[in-house]
Amino acid sequence: MGVIEPFKKWKRSLDVYVSCKKSVCLFVIALFLLIYMWPSHFLMFHDESHSFEDVMNQCSDDNLIPYHDYKRDITNPFIYSIPPNENEVSFLPYVGNGFLGIPLVHYPSVYVKDKRTLSLNTKWNPVISVETDLPIKDIYITNIESGTVTRVQCIANGVQVIYKYYAHRTIPHLFYQELKIKNPTMREVKIQLSKATYPDWATSSMEDRASSKRESGNFPLHTFNGQIKNVQNKDEVVAFFVNMKAWPSVVEVKPHRSTFINIPCIIYQENMNIKDFDQKKPLMENKSKEIMQRVLSSSSLQLEQDHVDAWNKLWKTGLSISHSKAAGALNGDRINATVYYVLSSVKMKNVSNLEMEKSSKKNYISIAEGCYGGYHHTLQALRLWKNLKTFKEVNESVSLWLLTLEKQGCHKLLSLGSEGVMQAMVLSFGGFHFSAHHLEFKIDPKFLHRDYVFRRIQYDFNTFINVSVTLQDDNKALLGVAVDKTEKDKVYYACDGGCSLQPVELSSSEVYFPVKMTDPITSILYITSDKNHMELIKDTLHVHKVVEAPAYDHHVIALHRHGHHLGGLPLMFWASVIFLIVIFHLFLFKLIFNEYCGKQEKFKTRYAKV
C-alpha cells in the first residue's frame, strides 16, 4: 500500500490541474511526435544492410515511376530485375539489328550471324559498367517498340546509374551505350568504370583518334582487329575491325549533379577467305572509321531518334490479342517478345533496294503468294512459344521461327528483310494466305473465341489491310475489315465465307461480316481489288452449305476472361458465398440442437405474499 499511495496522490493532483480535454490533446500531440520522430530513430538503430536495401528499393521504385502508365499494358515494356522479383514474368534483356546481337545479362557478349541466327559467340563483352564492392540492385527495362534496353543500377551509397543500350537499326555494326551517373547525396563521389578489354582472337590492338564534324578536336578510340574461324568451313573466317570511343576510368560527380557518358562502338565484320584477311584489313579499317566519324558527327538524340523511328515503323504491323487468364494461355507479352527477338536477328532491307522494287511496280502479291496457309496457324504451335529468359531459349526460338516461315513458303518475304519477316509472321498468326489475285483469311472458326486485331497486312506497296475479330454479347465472333491506302482511286472488295453474297466495297472505316461455316470448309474472308475476280470466286469454291457460325460455349469464354468457368464474378465472391452458406447452416444447426437437446435451466419464481 505504501508504494501505490504516492501514485494515487499524483493522479489526484493531476486531475485538479489537467482537464480531460487537455489530457486528450496532450496524448494526441505526444502520439504525433512519436510517429514523426520514429523513422529517424528507427534508421539510427537499424542494421546497415537493411538500410542499404531500403535505399536501393527506394531508388528502383523512383526510377520505375515513368513506366507506371504501362502497367495496364503488359506487352511493353518488359521488366527484368536482379535479384529477380517473386512471380515476375521476365524476358531476356537483348538488343540486336541483324548484324550483331548482345544479351545484356548472364555474361554479355557480342553474337554475329551464323546460318540463320546471331549465334556465333565472339566471347567479347563491350558493355561498360560501374565497378564497386557495395551492394547494388539492377533493373533492366526492355522497350520493344523503340528497340532499346534501359538499365537502372542502384548502389547502396545512394548513387544511381542509368544505362541505355541499343544496336542501331539503320546504321549497321553500331552498338551504342549511354551512361547517366546521378549523385543525389550531399557529398562528392568517385565512380570507377570497367576498363577496355580485348578478346583472345584480337591480333592487334591500339589507341587511335577520330574527328567529328559536329565538335572540334579528336576523340580517343580503343581499336582492335582479328578473326574467328568458321567451324563449318575452315577456309573461311569472320573478320572484325572494332572501333570504340574511349571513356574515363574514374568519374567524379559533385553533390546533386549528374554526368553523361556516350560510348559508340563500331563492330565491323565481314565473311571472307582466310587468305584475304591481310589484304582486306586496311579496307575494313577505313569503313569502320567512316561509320565512327558519321556517328560522332551526329548528336546522341538524333542517333536514338533515327533508331526509334525505324523500330516504330516495324511495329505498325502486328497483332493485338485479348488477354486470357486461362492457365498456360498464350498472351500478348510472349507474342511481342518473340516478334522482338526475331526482328532483332534480321537485317533491315537496304532502302535503295526497296525503292527499286517499288519503282519497278513489281506485284507484291507475287512475293507474298504461297506464304503460309492452312487452318492451323502459328498461334496454336506450342513449340514456337518458348520461355525466353536465356540466350539459348531466345536463339532456339528465333531459329525455329525463321525455319518454319522459310519452309512454309515465306522465303520471298524473308528476303525483304525485317519488314518482310514481320509481314510473314502476321500472316502466319491468322493463317492469312495470298492466292492468285486475293487475300484469304484461312482460319478454322473454332479458334476465334478471343478478340484479335491484325494490323497493316500489306496487300501491295501502297495498301494495307486491317482485320479484327470481336466477340459480341451473344458469344458470336464478328469480322471487321478496313483499308489503309494511298491510291484513292483504287477500290477494294471483300466477301465472307463461301462468297454467297455480293462483294462489299471496303473503306478506311471498318466494314463488318459475320463468321460463316461452309461445307466443305473454306476461308472465312476474301479480299481483292478485282471485283470481277471476287464474283467468280464463289463459282470455284463448290460449297453446298453456308451457315453462320454458332455461338461459342460460355464456359470457354469465361475461362479466358476470368480464369475459371464460373462466369463474370470473381472466384473469391463464390468462395465467400459458399463460406457464408456453410456458416449459416452451422449456426442454424446449433440453435436447433440447443433448443431440443440442450439442458433447460429451471427458473424459480417467487410470488409476493398478498
C-alpha positions as CSV (number, residue, x, y, z in Angstrom):
1,M,0.0,0.0,0.0
2,G,2.9,2.3,0.7
3,V,4.2,2.1,-2.9
4,I,0.8,2.7,-4.5
5,E,-0.2,5.6,-2.4
6,P,2.1,8.2,-4.0
7,F,0.8,7.3,-7.4
8,K,-2.8,7.9,-6.2
9,K,-1.8,11.3,-4.8
10,W,-0.1,12.2,-8.1
11,K,-3.2,11.2,-10.1
12,R,-5.5,13.3,-7.8
13,S,-3.2,16.4,-8.2
14,L,-3.1,15.9,-12.0
15,D,-6.9,15.7,-12.1
16,V,-7.1,19.0,-10.4
17,Y,-4.9,20.9,-12.8
18,V,-5.4,19.0,-16.1
19,S,-8.9,18.5,-17.5
20,C,-10.0,15.6,-19.6
21,K,-9.9,17.6,-22.8
22,K,-6.3,18.7,-22.1
23,S,-5.3,15.1,-21.4
24,V,-6.6,14.1,-24.8
25,C,-4.8,16.9,-26.5
26,L,-1.5,16.1,-24.8
27,F,-1.9,12.5,-25.8
28,V,-2.6,13.3,-29.5
29,I,0.5,15.7,-29.6
30,A,2.7,13.0,-28.0
31,L,1.5,10.4,-30.4
32,F,2.1,12.7,-33.4
33,L,5.7,13.5,-32.2
34,L,6.3,9.8,-31.7
35,I,5.1,8.9,-35.2
36,Y,7.0,11.8,-36.8
37,M,10.3,11.1,-35.0
38,W,10.2,7.3,-35.1
39,P,11.6,6.7,-38.6
40,S,14.8,8.6,-37.9
41,H,15.3,6.7,-34.6
42,F,14.4,3.5,-36.4
43,L,17.0,4.0,-39.1
44,M,19.6,5.1,-36.4
45,F,19.3,1.8,-34.6
46,H,18.7,-0.4,-37.7
47,D,21.4,-2.6,-39.1
48,E,23.4,-1.2,-42.0
49,S,22.5,-4.0,-44.5
50,H,18.8,-3.3,-44.1
51,S,19.4,0.5,-44.6
52,F,21.2,-0.3,-47.9
53,E,18.3,-2.4,-49.0
54,D,15.9,0.4,-48.2
55,V,18.0,2.9,-50.2
56,M,18.2,0.6,-53.2
57,N,14.5,-0.3,-53.2
58,Q,13.5,3.4,-53.0
59,C,15.9,4.1,-55.9
60,S,14.4,1.4,-58.1
61,D,10.8,2.4,-57.2
62,D,11.6,6.1,-58.1
63,N,13.1,5.2,-61.4
64,L,10.2,3.0,-62.4
65,I,7.7,5.8,-61.9
66,P,7.8,6.8,-65.6
67,Y,6.8,3.3,-66.6
68,H,3.7,3.1,-64.3
69,D,1.5,4.2,-67.3
70,Y,2.4,0.9,-69.0
71,K,1.1,-1.3,-66.1
72,R,-2.2,-1.8,-67.8
73,D,-0.4,-2.9,-71.0
74,I,1.6,-5.9,-70.0
75,T,3.0,-6.3,-73.5
76,N,5.6,-3.5,-73.2
77,P,7.9,-2.7,-71.7
78,F,9.4,-5.8,-70.0
79,I,11.0,-5.6,-66.6
80,Y,13.9,-7.8,-65.6
81,S,15.2,-7.5,-62.0
82,I,18.5,-8.6,-60.5
83,P,17.9,-10.1,-58.0
84,P,14.6,-11.3,-59.5
85,N,11.3,-10.4,-58.0
86,E,8.9,-13.1,-56.9
87,N,6.3,-14.1,-59.5
88,E,7.9,-11.8,-62.1
89,V,7.4,-12.9,-65.8
90,S,10.7,-11.8,-67.3
91,F,12.2,-11.9,-70.7
92,L,15.9,-11.7,-71.6
93,P,17.2,-8.1,-72.0
94,Y,18.6,-8.1,-75.5
95,V,19.5,-5.7,-78.3
96,G,20.2,-6.6,-82.0
97,N,19.9,-5.4,-85.5
98,G,20.6,-8.4,-87.7
99,F,24.4,-7.7,-87.9
100,L,25.1,-8.1,-84.2
101,G,23.2,-9.1,-81.1
102,I,24.0,-8.7,-77.4
103,P,22.3,-10.3,-74.4
104,L,22.8,-7.9,-71.6
105,V,22.7,-10.3,-68.6
106,H,24.3,-13.6,-67.9
107,Y,27.8,-12.8,-69.2
108,P,27.1,-10.3,-72.0
109,S,28.9,-11.0,-75.3
110,V,28.6,-9.9,-79.0
111,Y,27.0,-12.5,-81.2
112,V,27.1,-12.3,-85.0
113,K,25.4,-14.2,-87.9
114,D,25.9,-17.9,-88.2
115,K,23.5,-19.6,-90.6
116,R,20.0,-18.2,-89.8
117,T,20.6,-16.5,-86.4
118,L,23.0,-14.4,-84.5
119,S,24.5,-17.4,-82.7
120,L,28.3,-17.1,-83.3
121,N,29.8,-16.0,-80.0
122,T,32.7,-13.6,-80.2
123,K,33.4,-14.0,-76.5
124,W,34.0,-10.3,-76.2
125,N,31.9,-8.1,-73.8
126,P,31.6,-4.5,-74.9
127,V,29.3,-3.5,-72.1
128,I,30.7,-0.8,-69.7
129,S,29.6,-1.0,-66.1
130,V,30.3,0.6,-62.7
131,E,32.8,-1.4,-60.6
132,T,32.0,-1.3,-56.8
133,D,32.1,-3.5,-53.8
134,L,28.9,-2.0,-52.4
135,P,25.6,-3.8,-52.7
136,I,23.7,-3.0,-55.9
137,K,20.3,-3.7,-57.5
138,D,19.8,-3.8,-61.2
139,I,16.6,-3.4,-63.2
140,Y,16.5,-3.9,-67.0
141,I,13.6,-2.3,-68.9
142,T,13.2,-3.6,-72.4
143,N,11.1,-1.3,-74.6
144,I,10.4,-3.4,-77.7
145,E,8.6,-0.6,-79.5
146,S,11.8,1.5,-79.5
147,G,14.3,-1.3,-79.6
148,T,16.1,-0.1,-76.5
149,V,17.1,-1.5,-73.1
150,T,17.4,0.8,-70.1
151,R,19.3,-0.5,-67.1
152,V,18.7,1.2,-63.7
153,Q,21.6,0.5,-61.3
154,C,21.0,1.5,-57.7
155,I,24.1,1.5,-55.5
156,A,23.9,1.3,-51.7
157,N,25.7,4.7,-51.2
158,G,22.7,6.4,-53.0
159,V,24.3,6.8,-56.4
160,Q,22.2,5.9,-59.4
161,V,23.5,4.9,-62.8
162,I,21.1,4.9,-65.8
163,Y,22.4,2.9,-68.8
164,K,20.8,2.9,-72.2
165,Y,21.7,0.3,-74.9
166,Y,20.7,-0.3,-78.5
167,A,22.0,-1.9,-81.6
168,H,21.2,0.8,-84.2
169,R,18.5,-0.3,-86.6
170,T,19.7,1.8,-89.6
171,I,23.4,2.1,-89.0
172,P,24.9,-1.4,-89.4
173,H,27.6,-2.6,-86.9
174,L,26.8,0.2,-84.4
175,F,26.3,-0.7,-80.7
176,Y,25.5,2.4,-78.6
177,Q,25.8,2.8,-74.9
178,E,24.8,5.9,-72.9
179,L,25.5,6.3,-69.2
180,K,24.0,8.8,-66.8
181,I,25.5,8.9,-63.3
182,K,23.3,10.7,-60.8
183,N,24.6,11.7,-57.4
184,P,21.7,12.8,-55.1
185,T,23.8,12.7,-52.0
186,M,25.4,15.6,-50.1
187,R,29.0,14.5,-50.8
188,E,31.2,14.2,-53.9
189,V,31.6,10.6,-55.2
190,K,34.2,8.9,-57.4
191,I,32.8,6.2,-59.7
192,Q,35.1,3.6,-61.2
193,L,34.2,2.2,-64.6
194,S,35.3,-1.1,-66.1
195,K,38.4,-0.9,-68.3
196,A,38.7,-1.7,-72.0
197,T,39.1,-5.4,-72.7
198,Y,40.2,-7.3,-75.8
199,P,39.2,-10.8,-76.9
200,D,41.7,-13.6,-77.2
201,W,41.4,-13.6,-81.0
202,A,42.4,-10.0,-81.4
203,T,45.6,-10.0,-83.4
204,S,46.4,-6.3,-82.8
205,S,45.1,-3.5,-80.6
206,M,46.0,0.1,-80.4
207,E,44.8,3.6,-79.4
208,D,43.6,5.8,-82.2
209,R,41.7,9.0,-82.7
210,A,38.7,10.1,-84.8
211,S,37.4,13.5,-85.7
212,S,33.8,14.9,-85.6
213,K,32.2,17.4,-87.9
214,R,29.9,18.5,-85.1
215,E,32.6,19.2,-82.5
216,S,36.1,20.4,-82.7
217,G,39.0,18.2,-81.7
218,N,39.6,14.5,-81.9
219,F,38.2,11.7,-79.8
220,P,40.4,8.9,-78.5
221,L,39.4,5.4,-79.6
222,H,40.1,1.8,-78.5
223,T,40.8,-0.2,-81.7
224,F,41.5,-3.8,-82.4
225,N,41.0,-6.3,-85.2
226,G,41.1,-10.1,-85.6
227,Q,39.3,-13.1,-87.0
228,I,37.2,-16.0,-85.9
229,K,37.3,-19.3,-87.8
230,N,34.2,-20.7,-89.3
231,V,33.5,-24.1,-87.7
232,Q,31.7,-25.4,-90.8
233,N,34.4,-24.3,-93.3
234,K,38.0,-24.0,-92.1
235,D,39.0,-21.9,-95.1
236,E,36.5,-19.1,-94.1
237,V,36.7,-16.7,-91.3
238,V,34.7,-13.8,-89.8
239,A,37.0,-10.8,-89.8
240,F,36.5,-8.0,-87.4
241,F,37.6,-4.4,-87.1
242,V,36.4,-2.7,-83.9
243,N,36.4,1.0,-83.0
244,M,35.2,2.0,-79.6
245,K,35.1,5.5,-78.2
246,A,37.3,5.8,-75.1
247,W,35.8,6.6,-71.7
248,P,37.3,7.7,-68.4
249,S,38.3,5.0,-65.9
250,V,37.2,7.2,-62.9
251,V,34.3,9.7,-62.9
252,E,33.9,12.4,-60.2
253,V,30.3,13.5,-59.6
254,K,29.6,16.5,-57.4
255,P,26.7,16.6,-55.0
256,H,23.3,16.8,-56.6
257,R,24.8,16.6,-60.1
258,S,24.7,14.2,-63.0
259,T,27.3,13.2,-65.6
260,F,26.6,11.8,-69.1
261,I,28.9,9.5,-71.0
262,N,28.2,8.3,-74.6
263,I,30.2,5.3,-75.9
264,P,29.5,4.4,-79.5
265,C,31.1,1.1,-80.7
266,I,31.6,0.1,-84.3
267,I,31.8,-3.7,-84.6
268,Y,32.5,-4.1,-88.3
269,Q,32.6,-7.7,-89.6
270,E,32.9,-9.5,-93.0
271,N,32.9,-13.1,-94.0
272,M,36.0,-13.9,-96.2
273,N,38.6,-16.4,-97.1
274,I,41.3,-16.7,-94.5
275,K,43.9,-15.8,-97.1
276,D,42.3,-12.5,-97.9
277,F,42.3,-11.1,-94.4
278,D,45.6,-9.2,-94.5
279,Q,44.7,-7.8,-97.9
280,K,41.2,-6.6,-96.9
281,K,42.2,-5.4,-93.4
282,P,43.0,-1.8,-94.5
283,L,39.7,-1.5,-96.3
284,M,37.8,-2.7,-93.3
285,E,39.7,-0.2,-91.1
286,N,38.6,2.6,-93.4
287,K,35.0,1.5,-93.5
288,S,34.9,1.2,-89.7
289,K,36.4,4.7,-89.2
290,E,33.9,6.2,-91.7
291,I,31.0,4.8,-89.7
292,M,32.5,6.1,-86.5
293,Q,33.0,9.6,-87.9
294,R,29.4,9.6,-89.1
295,V,28.3,8.6,-85.6
296,L,30.4,11.2,-83.9
297,S,29.2,13.9,-86.2
298,S,25.6,13.2,-85.2
299,S,24.0,14.1,-81.8
300,S,23.1,11.3,-79.5
301,L,19.5,12.4,-79.6
302,Q,19.4,12.3,-83.4
303,L,21.0,8.9,-83.4
304,E,18.5,7.5,-81.0
305,Q,15.5,9.1,-82.7
306,D,16.5,7.5,-86.1
307,H,16.8,4.2,-84.4
308,V,13.5,4.5,-82.6
309,D,11.7,5.7,-85.8
310,A,12.9,2.6,-87.6
311,W,11.5,0.3,-84.9
312,N,8.2,2.2,-84.6
313,K,7.7,1.7,-88.4
314,L,8.2,-2.0,-88.0
315,W,5.6,-2.2,-85.1
316,K,2.9,-0.5,-87.2
317,T,2.3,-4.0,-88.4
318,G,1.5,-6.6,-85.8
319,L,-1.1,-8.4,-83.7
320,S,-3.2,-7.4,-80.8
321,I,-4.9,-10.2,-78.8
322,S,-7.3,-10.0,-75.8
323,H,-5.6,-11.1,-72.5
324,S,-6.5,-14.6,-71.4
325,K,-6.5,-15.6,-67.7
326,A,-6.6,-19.3,-68.6
327,A,-3.7,-21.4,-67.3
328,G,-1.0,-21.7,-69.8
329,A,-2.7,-19.4,-72.4
330,L,-0.6,-17.6,-74.9
331,N,-0.8,-13.8,-74.4
332,G,0.4,-10.6,-76.0
333,D,3.6,-10.3,-73.8
334,R,5.1,-13.6,-75.1
335,I,3.9,-12.9,-78.7
336,N,5.5,-9.5,-78.7
337,A,8.7,-10.7,-77.0
338,T,9.1,-13.4,-79.6
339,V,8.5,-11.0,-82.5
340,Y,11.1,-8.6,-81.0
341,Y,13.8,-11.3,-80.8
342,V,13.1,-12.5,-84.4
343,L,13.2,-8.9,-85.8
344,S,16.4,-8.2,-83.8
345,S,18.0,-11.1,-85.6
346,V,17.1,-9.9,-89.1
347,K,18.8,-7.2,-91.1
348,M,16.8,-4.2,-92.3
349,K,16.4,-4.2,-96.0
350,N,18.6,-1.7,-97.9
351,V,16.3,1.3,-98.6
352,S,17.6,1.8,-102.1
353,N,16.7,-1.8,-103.0
354,L,13.2,-1.4,-101.6
355,E,12.7,1.8,-103.6
356,M,14.0,0.0,-106.7
357,E,11.5,-2.8,-106.3
358,K,8.6,-0.3,-105.8
359,S,9.6,1.7,-108.8
360,S,9.6,-1.4,-111.0
361,K,6.0,-1.9,-109.9
362,K,6.6,-5.5,-109.1
363,N,3.4,-7.1,-107.9
364,Y,3.7,-7.6,-104.2
365,I,1.2,-10.5,-104.2
366,S,3.7,-12.5,-106.3
367,I,6.2,-12.0,-103.4
368,A,3.8,-12.9,-100.6
369,E,1.9,-15.6,-102.5
370,G,2.4,-19.1,-101.1
371,C,3.5,-17.7,-97.7
372,Y,1.8,-19.9,-95.0
373,G,-1.7,-21.1,-95.3
374,G,-3.7,-23.9,-93.7
375,Y,-6.3,-23.8,-91.0
376,H,-3.9,-24.3,-88.1
377,H,-2.0,-21.0,-87.6
378,T,1.2,-20.5,-85.6
379,L,-0.6,-19.3,-82.5
380,Q,-1.5,-23.0,-82.0
381,A,2.1,-24.3,-82.5
382,L,3.3,-24.6,-78.9
383,R,6.9,-25.3,-79.9
384,L,7.2,-21.8,-81.3
385,W,6.3,-20.2,-78.0
386,K,9.2,-20.8,-75.6
387,N,10.3,-19.4,-72.3
388,L,12.6,-16.5,-73.3
389,K,14.7,-16.0,-70.2
390,T,18.1,-17.2,-71.5
391,F,20.0,-16.6,-74.7
392,K,19.8,-20.3,-75.6
393,E,16.0,-20.2,-75.5
394,V,15.9,-17.0,-77.5
395,N,18.3,-18.4,-80.1
396,E,16.3,-21.6,-80.4
397,S,13.1,-19.8,-80.8
398,V,14.4,-17.4,-83.5
399,S,16.0,-20.3,-85.4
400,L,12.8,-22.3,-85.3
401,W,10.6,-19.4,-86.4
402,L,12.8,-18.5,-89.4
403,L,13.0,-22.1,-90.4
404,T,9.2,-22.5,-90.1
405,L,8.5,-19.4,-92.2
406,E,11.0,-20.4,-94.8
407,K,9.7,-23.9,-95.3
408,Q,6.1,-22.7,-95.3
409,G,6.7,-20.7,-98.5
410,C,7.6,-17.3,-97.0
411,H,11.2,-17.3,-98.4
412,K,10.5,-14.4,-100.7
413,L,9.1,-12.3,-97.9
414,L,12.1,-13.1,-95.7
415,S,14.4,-11.8,-98.5
416,L,12.8,-8.3,-97.9
417,G,14.5,-8.1,-94.5
418,S,12.9,-7.2,-91.2
419,E,9.8,-5.7,-92.8
420,G,9.1,-8.8,-94.8
421,V,9.7,-11.0,-91.7
422,M,7.1,-9.0,-89.8
423,Q,4.6,-9.4,-92.6
424,A,5.3,-13.2,-92.8
425,M,4.8,-13.6,-89.0
426,V,1.5,-11.7,-89.0
427,L,0.2,-13.8,-92.0
428,S,1.1,-16.9,-90.0
429,F,-0.7,-15.8,-86.9
430,G,-4.1,-15.8,-88.6
431,G,-3.4,-18.2,-91.4
432,F,-3.7,-15.4,-93.9
433,H,-2.8,-16.5,-97.5
434,F,-2.3,-14.8,-100.8
435,S,-3.7,-16.7,-103.7
436,A,-3.9,-15.5,-107.3
437,H,-5.4,-12.1,-107.0
438,H,-6.8,-12.1,-103.5
439,L,-6.1,-12.4,-99.8
440,E,-7.8,-15.1,-97.7
441,F,-8.4,-15.3,-94.0
442,K,-7.9,-19.0,-93.8
443,I,-8.5,-20.0,-90.2
444,D,-10.8,-22.5,-88.5
445,P,-13.7,-20.6,-86.8
446,K,-13.2,-22.7,-83.6
447,F,-10.1,-20.7,-82.8
448,L,-11.9,-17.3,-82.8
449,H,-13.0,-17.3,-79.1
450,R,-10.8,-14.4,-78.3
451,D,-10.5,-10.8,-79.7
452,Y,-7.9,-10.2,-82.4
453,V,-6.6,-7.2,-84.4
454,F,-4.3,-7.9,-87.3
455,R,-2.7,-4.6,-88.1
456,R,-1.5,-3.4,-91.5
457,I,-1.3,-6.6,-93.6
458,Q,0.4,-5.5,-96.7
459,Y,-1.6,-6.0,-99.9
460,D,0.6,-4.1,-102.2
461,F,3.3,-1.5,-101.9
462,N,0.7,1.2,-101.2
463,T,-2.1,-0.6,-99.5
464,F,-2.5,-2.2,-96.1
465,I,-5.4,-4.2,-94.6
466,N,-6.6,-4.2,-91.0
467,V,-8.7,-7.2,-89.9
468,S,-10.3,-7.5,-86.5
469,V,-12.2,-10.3,-84.7
470,T,-14.6,-9.2,-81.9
471,L,-16.7,-11.4,-79.7
472,Q,-20.2,-10.0,-79.4
473,D,-22.6,-10.2,-76.4
474,D,-24.2,-13.3,-77.9
475,N,-20.8,-15.0,-77.9
476,K,-20.6,-14.9,-81.7
477,A,-17.5,-13.6,-83.5
478,L,-17.7,-10.6,-85.9
479,L,-15.1,-9.8,-88.5
480,G,-14.1,-6.2,-89.2
481,V,-12.1,-5.1,-92.3
482,A,-10.7,-1.6,-93.1
483,V,-8.3,-0.5,-95.8
484,D,-5.3,1.9,-95.4
485,K,-4.4,3.1,-98.9
486,T,-2.6,5.9,-100.6
487,E,-4.2,5.4,-104.1
488,K,-7.6,7.0,-103.6
489,D,-9.0,5.8,-106.9
490,K,-8.3,2.1,-106.2
491,V,-11.2,0.2,-104.8
492,Y,-11.1,-3.0,-102.7
493,Y,-13.8,-5.5,-102.0
494,A,-14.5,-8.3,-99.5
495,C,-16.9,-11.2,-99.0
496,D,-17.4,-13.6,-96.2
497,G,-17.2,-17.4,-96.1
498,G,-18.5,-19.0,-99.3
499,C,-18.8,-15.6,-101.1
500,S,-22.5,-16.4,-101.5
501,L,-23.4,-12.7,-101.2
502,Q,-22.4,-9.7,-103.4
503,P,-18.9,-8.3,-102.7
504,V,-18.8,-5.3,-100.3
505,E,-16.7,-2.3,-101.0
506,L,-14.2,-1.5,-98.3
507,S,-13.1,1.8,-96.9
508,S,-10.9,3.3,-94.2
509,S,-13.8,2.7,-91.7
510,E,-14.4,-0.9,-90.6
511,V,-16.9,-3.0,-92.6
512,Y,-18.3,-5.9,-90.6
513,F,-19.0,-9.5,-91.7
514,P,-20.4,-12.5,-89.7
515,V,-18.3,-15.6,-89.4
516,K,-19.7,-18.3,-91.6
517,M,-19.1,-22.0,-91.8
518,T,-19.2,-23.9,-95.1
519,D,-19.3,-27.5,-96.2
520,P,-16.7,-28.2,-97.5
521,I,-14.7,-25.9,-95.3
522,T,-13.4,-22.7,-96.9
523,S,-11.8,-19.4,-95.8
524,I,-13.9,-17.1,-93.7
525,L,-12.9,-13.9,-95.6
526,Y,-11.7,-12.9,-99.1
527,I,-10.3,-9.5,-100.0
528,T,-9.3,-8.3,-103.5
529,S,-9.1,-5.2,-105.7
530,D,-10.6,-7.0,-108.7
531,K,-14.4,-7.1,-108.4
532,N,-14.9,-9.5,-111.3
533,H,-12.4,-11.9,-109.7
534,M,-14.4,-11.7,-106.5
535,E,-17.7,-12.5,-108.2
536,L,-16.1,-15.6,-109.8
537,I,-14.7,-16.9,-106.6
538,K,-18.0,-18.4,-105.4
539,D,-18.2,-20.5,-108.6
540,T,-14.8,-22.1,-107.8
541,L,-15.5,-22.9,-104.1
542,H,-18.2,-25.5,-104.8
543,V,-19.8,-25.2,-101.4
544,H,-23.3,-26.7,-100.9
545,K,-23.9,-25.4,-97.3
546,V,-23.3,-22.0,-95.8
547,V,-24.4,-21.2,-92.2
548,E,-23.5,-18.6,-89.7
549,A,-21.0,-20.0,-87.1
550,P,-22.7,-20.8,-83.8
551,A,-22.0,-19.0,-80.5
552,Y,-19.1,-20.2,-78.5
553,D,-19.6,-22.1,-75.3
554,H,-19.9,-19.7,-72.4
555,H,-17.6,-21.7,-70.1
556,V,-14.7,-21.4,-72.7
557,I,-15.1,-17.6,-73.0
558,A,-15.4,-17.3,-69.2
559,L,-12.2,-19.3,-68.8
560,H,-10.3,-16.9,-70.9
561,R,-11.8,-13.7,-69.4
562,H,-11.9,-14.7,-65.8
563,G,-9.6,-17.7,-65.4
564,H,-12.4,-20.1,-64.3
565,H,-15.8,-21.4,-65.6
566,L,-17.9,-19.5,-63.0
567,G,-18.7,-16.5,-65.2
568,G,-18.1,-12.8,-64.7
569,L,-18.0,-12.7,-60.9
570,P,-14.5,-13.3,-59.3
571,L,-13.7,-16.6,-57.7
572,M,-13.4,-15.0,-54.2
573,F,-17.1,-13.9,-54.5
574,W,-18.3,-17.5,-55.0
575,A,-15.9,-18.8,-52.2
576,S,-17.4,-16.1,-49.9
577,V,-20.9,-17.1,-50.8
578,I,-20.2,-20.8,-50.1
579,F,-18.5,-19.9,-46.8
580,L,-21.5,-17.8,-45.6
581,I,-23.9,-20.6,-46.6
582,V,-21.9,-23.1,-44.6
583,I,-21.6,-20.8,-41.6
584,F,-25.4,-20.1,-41.7
585,H,-26.3,-23.8,-41.7
586,L,-23.8,-24.5,-38.8
587,F,-25.4,-21.7,-36.8
588,L,-28.9,-22.9,-37.6
589,F,-27.9,-26.5,-36.6
590,K,-26.5,-25.1,-33.3
591,L,-29.8,-23.3,-32.5
592,I,-31.9,-26.4,-33.2
593,F,-29.5,-28.6,-31.2
594,N,-29.7,-26.3,-28.2
595,E,-33.4,-26.0,-28.4
596,Y,-34.2,-29.7,-28.3
597,C,-31.1,-31.3,-26.8
598,G,-29.6,-28.7,-24.5
599,K,-30.2,-28.6,-20.8
600,Q,-33.1,-26.4,-19.7
601,E,-32.4,-24.0,-16.9
602,K,-35.1,-24.1,-14.2
603,F,-36.2,-20.8,-13.1
604,K,-37.9,-20.5,-9.7
605,T,-40.3,-17.7,-9.4
606,R,-41.1,-16.2,-6.1
607,Y,-44.5,-14.6,-5.6
608,A,-45.1,-11.9,-3.1
609,K,-47.4,-12.5,-0.3
610,V,-50.8,-10.9,-0.7
